[in-house]
Amino acid sequence: MEKKGSQRYGTLLQHPLLLVLALAISFVIMDPFKMGPLGDHDFKPVKHDLAPYKQVMENWPRDNRSRLGSGNLEFVDEVFGPESLEFDSLGRGPYAGLADGRVVRWMGEDVGWETFALVTSNWSEKLCSRGVDSTTSRQWKHEKLCGRPLGLRFHKESGNLYIADAYYGLLVVGPEGGIATPLATHLGGDPILFANDLDIHRNGSIFFTDTSKRYDRVDHFFILLEGESTGRLLRYDPPTKTTHVVLDGLAFPNGVQLSRDQTFIVFTETTNCRLMKYWLKGPKTGKVELVANLPGFPDNVRLNDRGPILGCNRLLQDSSTGGSYSQSMDEECLFPVTDPNEVLSLDDGHEDVHSCIPLQ
């Protein structure tokens, strides 16, 4: 062993270029002057054990006809970065939160898209409305000012739209739109760094995810790269105007969906590629269970009206309206879309083309 080690050392001394290269690589790896892309981050990588890919794919429902491939992209070069789609109680919409900080509403072919709500009065068209660039790194320096509305939910009785914004927390705006009112921006004196998605309980409580206590949306890649688990499921109580921690220690909690009978809540963990369930009522109250391991990184999760099934992926679509791009408050299925910045429509004779997961 000593002889081999001496030989390697001697080889380096005999070849100065190799020695310089080895020292340079060591310098780059150690990054003593914090000059690299991770230099400004207190990087703390965490190991995560994901379900074996082969095992996940063997158990995953498939559409062998690849019917999603026959879908049509809608509103190309009209809306950029639609994260969540909603329809109000009158059937108007869809409403969508965009990468430029606006919540917009579709008003039909004659009018097109209109700005329905903003999450901050700081929003300006000159600074924030940057077209396709709003979905790229060119927008990052303005994103915290302009806002990034992610989760959207309408309250059925009041008609109010609740918004989870990545920078401005949980907000609400009335049925006529306008500037949204902040509801929850801090918890325990610390800012809610990355509000992501929400759902509304019939008792008025609002459950929403805070994806990380260390990184905001611009730095969301570091959440995945590091594998950190500081995310939380939170609950906002309107009567007391207080926010409470329901679950913490989550790995990139993202989409949120209450079950139809409100006995449990389902949420996605993007880092761990899985769907989780938290019991709100019954003998399992307070327990967390695995619903399914997923063949990819899940985002939103929603219900449909086809029975007790649920699934998830980057963007929710539905074919129940004969090919529209619609998403209703009662949906219980998702099918995967590869690009979260696009809206897809599909007309397949009202057939079920979703990859769905049965819930017990």
PyMOL commands that set and color helices and strands:
alter all, ss='L'
color gray80, all
select helices_A, chain A and resi 2-14+16-30+53-59+67-70+125-128+131-135+137-146+220-226
alter helices_A, ss='H'
color red, helices_A
select strands_A, chain A and resi 72-74+85-86+95-97+102-106+113-118+149-154+161-165+169-173+178-179+181-184+186-187+190-191+195-200+206-210+231-237+242-250+253-258+264-269+274-279+288-293+300-302+309-313+343-345+357-358
alter strands_A, ss='S'
color yellow, strands_A
deselect
rebuild
show_as cartoon
